[in-house]
Amino acid sequence: MAAQETEQQTDRVFTIPNLLSMARLLGVPVFLWLVLSPVFDGPNLDGWALLVLAFSGVSDYLDGKLARRWNQVSALGRILDPAADRLYILSTLVGLTWRDILPLWLTALLLARELMLLVMVWRLNRHGYAPPQVNFLGKAATLNLMYAFPLLLLSDGGGWLASLAAIFGWAFAGWGTALYWWAGVLYVVQVRRLLMADDPTAD
C-alpha cells in the first residue's frame, strides 16, 4: 500500500514512520483475537476488530507519506510496511474464512499468489538480489482488499447496512483479487527478466 519510496535513505530505526509500522504489526494478533472471539464462544467484538483495521489503513497511509515528507525513508521501513500489509491480509483471511464469511476457494486463491511471490523472493535471494519495490498495481490491489475485508466483516449481520456492506465488500474483493494476481504475474515477469539478464541460462 503506502510504500516508502525515495532516493535518500536513513539507517535510523526509531522514526515516526517505522513506529507506525511497528504498531500496525502489533495490531495483527489483536485483530485476529478480536475477529475470532465468537468462534470460541466469546462476545462479538467485530466493532473493535473494525477499529483495528481502520487504524491499520490510516497508519499505512501515514507511514509512507511521512517518510517521504520528512526524509525518514529507511531500509527497515521498506521491510516493515509490506510485511504489515501481508500479515494483515493473512490474518484477515484466516479470521474471515474461519467465520465462514470468506469462501475457502477465495482464500486459497489469494494464498496461492502469496506462495508464488515467496518462491520469487527466494530465487532473487539465491542470486543476491533484494526483492523489487511494490509497484502501483500491487498497492491498488492491497488497497482494494483492505477495503473489502472490513466491509465483508460488517456484512456478517442483519439489516440494510449488512446488505450494503456485502455488495461493496464483494465488489472490492473481486477487483482486489484480480489486481492482486495481475500484480503477481508482473512481479514474476520482472524477476524472470532480471535473472535472465544476470544469467541467460536461468530458468
Secondary structure, DSSP 8 states (H G I E B T S, - for coil): ------S--B--SS-HHHHHHHHHHHHHHHHHHHHHGGGGT----HHHHHHHHHHHHHHHHHHHHHHHHTT--BHHHHHHHHHHHHHHHHHHHHHHHHTTSS-HHHHHHHHHHHHHHHHHHHHHHHTT-------HHHHHHHHHHHHHHHHHHHTSS-SHHHHHHHHHHHHHHHHHHHHHHHHHHHHHHHHHHHHHHH-TT--
